């Protein structure tokens, strides 16, 4: 297994953890305000990173700080717009609109990084978008302020994926992830103290949810993401992340008793198919590069 496939597998694990985070976050937001919740979640995640990687943090340089703050600010905007949007729109519409980052990644990549996506990647994006629509959209397609916030969220997350892909090779990926978490924590605390009445949760279940989110879905997930994206393409990363609502639906069924409709099931199949379309390439055992029908025919002619 080469480095790219290992990186893609690691990102799939990250996506799985984010899938279950929907249920844990929903439970936590019943007891805490939006930025109050985000500040506690990212504060604990930051503490975990400091304890585990304190020696590496001491070696942080100015370049890593610069890129980490930039990516962290983009990530904060993504979370802020997503959670704010959920106050005005349905979870299904928010999930679909936020996942439009799958569309924005190859577009922004072509415009900003001058890396036009391959044909198979474009096909994968189309299939994943269709799948997300079937999985998350209901019959009401009207737009409101919450949908607009979710749209801004998609743009922010797309820019975050691109920024990580561009800067992770120039800076230490672990310190880069720690800085992102720190920036989100500081900005969330600031807004919480300015516009909310922050409190400390008293429920044991809320603390279990927040600690789980902090360890598995935040510190661990973002560190893995920053490392893995050094060895795979931005379009691959975006496509793998489209599996997030699929995992959310699976965990929702087993944990919360939510039943996926036939339409949603078809959407999930389309999303998984789009990932396989890009990730699985038939290769000839005699050649190092993938062989497509026209090339096979040409090689056969030459042999005759």
C-alpha positions as semicolon CSV with decimal commas, in nm:
position;residue;x (nm);y (nm);z (nm)
1;X;0,000;0,000;0,000
2;X;0,155;0,332;-0,110
3;X;0,156;0,656;0,090
4;X;-0,143;0,803;-0,092
5;X;-0,370;0,508;-0,015
6;X;-0,256;0,514;0,350
7;X;-0,333;0,886;0,364
8;X;-0,677;0,830;0,207
9;X;-0,750;0,554;0,460
10;X;-0,647;0,785;0,746
11;X;-0,879;1,057;0,614
12;X;-1,160;0,800;0,597
13;X;-1,110;0,730;0,969
14;X;-1,124;1,106;1,033
15;X;-1,448;1,125;0,835
16;X;-1,595;0,844;1,044
17;X;-1,519;1,031;1,366
18;X;-1,680;1,345;1,226
19;X;-1,987;1,139;1,135
20;X;-2,054;1,051;1,497
21;X;-1,976;1,407;1,606
22;X;-2,318;1,523;1,480
23;X;-2,498;1,329;1,752
24;X;-2,250;1,427;2,024
25;X;-2,267;1,794;1,922
26;X;-2,645;1,795;1,911
27;X;-2,662;1,657;2,264
28;X;-2,412;1,916;2,390
29;X;-2,588;2,213;2,227
30;X;-2,903;2,130;2,423
31;X;-2,716;2,247;2,735
32;X;-2,470;2,506;2,599
33;X;-2,472;2,808;2,369
34;X;-2,293;2,774;2,035
35;X;-1,962;2,950;2,105
36;X;-1,965;2,842;2,470
37;X;-1,969;2,484;2,345
38;X;-1,701;2,546;2,079
39;X;-1,467;2,716;2,328
40;X;-1,487;2,426;2,577
41;X;-1,449;2,165;2,304
42;X;-1,144;2,326;2,147
43;X;-0,993;2,422;2,485
44;X;-0,989;2,056;2,593
45;X;-0,856;1,953;2,251
46;X;-0,578;2,208;2,284
47;X;-0,484;2,082;2,631
48;X;-0,469;1,725;2,497
49;X;-0,234;1,836;2,218
50;X;-0,010;2,027;2,461
51;X;0,021;1,727;2,694
52;X;0,100;1,483;2,413
53;X;0,318;1,706;2,195
54;X;0,470;1,956;2,442
55;X;0,826;1,884;2,324
56;X;0,733;1,941;1,961
57;X;0,550;2,264;2,044
58;X;0,873;2,408;2,187
59;X;1,025;2,378;1,838
60;X;0,751;2,576;1,665
61;X;0,877;2,840;1,419
62;X;0,742;3,164;1,273
63;X;0,642;3,000;0,945
64;X;0,424;2,745;1,123
65;X;0,268;3,016;1,339
66;X;0,183;3,225;1,032
67;X;0,021;2,939;0,841
68;X;-0,145;2,792;1,152
69;X;-0,315;3,120;1,241
70;X;-0,434;3,167;0,883
71;X;-0,581;2,815;0,855
72;X;-0,718;2,834;1,209
73;X;-0,907;3,154;1,131
74;X;-1,059;2,989;0,822
75;X;-1,155;2,682;1,025
76;X;-1,314;2,902;1,294
77;X;-1,527;3,080;1,033
78;X;-1,638;2,743;0,897
79;X;-1,753;2,618;1,237
80;X;-1,907;2,956;1,326
81;X;-2,114;2,977;1,007
82;X;-2,217;2,611;1,029
83;X;-2,340;2,630;1,389
84;X;-2,502;2,971;1,336
85;X;-2,683;2,839;1,028
86;X;-2,828;2,548;1,223
87;X;-3,028;2,799;1,428
88;X;-3,227;2,901;1,120
89;X;-3,235;2,600;0,887
90;X;-3,281;2,224;0,908
91;X;-2,991;1,991;0,980
92;X;-3,038;1,811;0,646
93;X;-3,022;2,130;0,439
94;X;-2,725;2,254;0,640
95;X;-2,540;1,924;0,585
96;X;-2,593;1,939;0,208
97;X;-2,503;2,306;0,165
98;X;-2,195;2,273;0,390
99;X;-2,083;1,972;0,189
100;X;-2,076;2,186;-0,124
101;X;-1,710;2,235;-0,029
102;X;-1,670;1,919;-0,240
103;X;-1,759;2,133;-0,541
104;X;-1,557;2,435;-0,434
105;X;-1,232;2,242;-0,368
106;X;-1,156;2,144;-0,730
107;X;-1,279;2,484;-0,853
108;X;-1,064;2,680;-0,608
109;X;-0,777;2,439;-0,670
110;X;-0,788;2,518;-1,041
111;X;-0,816;2,893;-0,982
112;X;-0,574;2,939;-0,690
113;X;-0,330;2,646;-0,708
114;X;-0,344;2,596;-1,086
115;X;-0,416;2,226;-1,042
116;X;-0,711;2,136;-1,266
117;X;-0,891;1,820;-1,146
118;X;-0,878;1,500;-1,349
119;X;-1,182;1,374;-1,538
120;X;-1,247;1,089;-1,291
121;X;-1,233;1,334;-1,002
122;X;-1,488;1,560;-1,173
123;X;-1,719;1,262;-1,226
124;X;-1,675;1,170;-0,861
125;X;-1,769;1,522;-0,752
126;X;-2,086;1,509;-0,964
127;X;-2,193;1,172;-0,822
128;X;-2,115;1,276;-0,464
129;X;-2,318;1,595;-0,503
130;X;-2,616;1,398;-0,635
131;X;-2,579;1,157;-0,345
132;X;-2,562;1,435;-0,089
133;X;-2,878;1,589;-0,234
134;X;-3,069;1,262;-0,205
135;X;-2,932;1,192;0,142
136;X;-2,990;1,530;0,304
137;X;-3,241;1,747;0,115
138;X;-3,612;1,734;0,184
139;X;-3,893;1,863;-0,038
140;X;-3,850;2,224;0,077
141;X;-3,575;2,388;-0,127
142;X;-3,638;2,751;-0,021
143;X;-3,340;2,951;0,104
144;X;-3,315;3,152;0,427
145;X;-3,040;3,322;0,628
146;X;-2,939;2,986;0,776
147;X;-2,887;2,843;0,429
148;X;-2,671;3,144;0,341
149;X;-2,457;3,091;0,653
150;X;-2,418;2,724;0,556
151;X;-2,311;2,833;0,208
152;X;-2,040;3,055;0,360
153;X;-1,940;2,758;0,576
154;X;-1,884;2,546;0,265
155;X;-1,657;2,812;0,117
156;X;-1,455;2,834;0,440
157;X;-1,407;2,458;0,469
158;X;-1,303;2,435;0,104
159;X;-1,043;2,706;0,160
160;X;-0,925;2,526;0,473
161;X;-0,870;2,201;0,281
162;X;-0,676;2,388;0,013
163;X;-0,471;2,583;0,268
164;X;-0,374;2,265;0,453
165;X;-0,273;2,102;0,124
166;X;-0,059;2,402;0,031
167;X;0,106;2,482;0,365
168;X;0,136;2,143;0,540
169;X;0,444;2,067;0,328
170;X;0,609;2,393;0,444
171;X;0,540;2,357;0,816
172;X;0,526;2,087;1,081
173;X;0,179;1,930;1,037
174;X;0,128;1,854;1,407
175;X;0,214;2,206;1,522
176;X;0,002;2,336;1,236
177;X;-0,299;2,139;1,365
178;X;-0,238;2,250;1,726
179;X;-0,232;2,615;1,618
180;X;-0,559;2,574;1,428
181;X;-0,725;2,428;1,737
182;X;-0,583;2,708;1,952
183;X;-0,708;2,981;1,719
184;X;-1,061;2,835;1,713
185;X;-1,056;2,809;2,094
186;X;-0,943;3,169;2,150
187;X;-1,186;3,322;1,899
188;X;-1,476;3,110;2,031
189;X;-1,402;3,217;2,389
190;X;-1,383;3,582;2,286
191;X;-1,720;3,577;2,109
192;X;-1,879;3,371;2,386
193;X;-1,777;3,624;2,654
194;X;-1,887;3,917;2,435
195;X;-2,225;3,792;2,313
196;X;-2,323;3,493;2,531
197;X;-2,339;3,406;2,899
198;X;-2,081;3,125;2,914
199;X;-2,133;2,851;3,170
200;X;-1,961;2,529;3,276
201;X;-2,175;2,219;3,206
202;X;-2,286;2,021;3,509
203;X;-2,426;1,714;3,336
204;X;-2,204;1,404;3,329
205;X;-2,339;1,304;2,988
206;X;-2,256;1,646;2,840
207;X;-1,899;1,619;2,966
208;X;-1,865;1,269;2,817
209;X;-1,986;1,402;2,480
210;X;-1,755;1,706;2,489
211;X;-1,445;1,509;2,594
212;X;-1,515;1,251;2,321
213;X;-1,551;1,529;2,065
214;X;-1,233;1,698;2,187
215;X;-1,016;1,387;2,180
216;X;-1,139;1,186;1,881
217;X;-1,312;1,440;1,656
218;X;-1,091;1,744;1,715
219;X;-0,731;1,700;1,832
220;X;-0,683;1,351;1,688
221;X;-0,881;1,417;1,371
222;X;-0,713;1,745;1,275
223;X;-0,362;1,617;1,343
224;X;-0,429;1,315;1,122
225;X;-0,582;1,540;0,855
226;X;-0,281;1,771;0,847
227;X;-0,037;1,479;0,817
228;X;-0,241;1,279;0,565
229;X;-0,307;1,569;0,326
230;X;0,066;1,590;0,258
231;X;0,038;1,262;0,065
232;X;-0,293;1,293;-0,120
233;X;-0,473;1,543;-0,343
234;X;-0,722;1,805;-0,227
235;X;-0,994;1,656;-0,447
236;X;-0,938;1,312;-0,294
237;X;-0,965;1,465;0,053
238;X;-1,286;1,651;-0,031
239;X;-1,446;1,339;-0,181
240;X;-1,359;1,127;0,122
241;X;-1,508;1,393;0,349
242;X;-1,841;1,354;0,165
243;X;-1,875;1,024;0,351
244;X;-1,938;1,224;0,669
245;X;-2,321;1,238;0,631
246;X;-2,322;0,867;0,543
247;X;-2,148;0,781;0,869
248;X;-2,374;1,028;1,050
249;X;-2,678;0,843;0,914
250;X;-2,535;0,505;1,021
251;X;-2,457;0,622;1,374
252;X;-2,792;0,798;1,387
253;X;-2,964;0,468;1,315
254;X;-2,777;0,261;1,575
255;X;-2,749;0,525;1,849
256;X;-3,052;0,751;1,806
257;X;-3,287;0,513;1,622
258;X;-3,306;0,733;1,312
259;X;-3,422;0,540;1,005
260;X;-3,269;0,619;0,667
261;X;-3,525;0,643;0,387
262;X;-3,492;0,465;0,053
263;X;-3,399;0,798;-0,103
264;X;-3,130;0,850;0,160
265;X;-3,000;0,497;0,112
266;X;-2,961;0,559;-0,263
267;X;-2,781;0,883;-0,184
268;X;-2,540;0,701;0,045
269;X;-2,464;0,448;-0,231
270;X;-2,389;0,732;-0,475
271;X;-2,150;0,895;-0,229
272;X;-1,961;0,572;-0,162
273;X;-1,953;0,503;-0,537
274;X;-1,805;0,846;-0,606
275;X;-1,524;0,778;-0,361
276;X;-1,454;0,437;-0,513
277;X;-1,463;0,590;-0,862
278;X;-1,165;0,808;-0,776
279;X;-0,982;0,582;-0,533
280;X;-0,995;0,246;-0,715
281;X;-0,803;0,238;-1,042
282;X;-0,753;-0,080;-1,242
283;X;-0,387;-0,140;-1,305
284;X;-0,211;-0,381;-1,531
285;X;0,023;-0,621;-1,345
286;X;0,280;-0,564;-1,621
287;X;0,286;-0,183;-1,618
288;X;0,330;0,077;-1,348
289;X;0,065;0,316;-1,480
290;X;-0,314;0,263;-1,508
291;X;-0,422;0,118;-1,842
292;X;-0,737;0,245;-2,007
293;X;-0,916;0,079;-2,305
294;X;-0,750;0,288;-2,580
295;X;-0,405;0,227;-2,434
296;X;-0,475;-0,146;-2,405
297;X;-0,571;-0,156;-2,772
298;X;-0,259;0,037;-2,875
299;X;-0,032;-0,195;-2,675
300;X;-0,200;-0,502;-2,824
301;X;-0,148;-0,364;-3,177
302;X;0,218;-0,297;-3,110
303;X;0,270;-0,654;-2,984
304;X;0,129;-0,795;-3,311
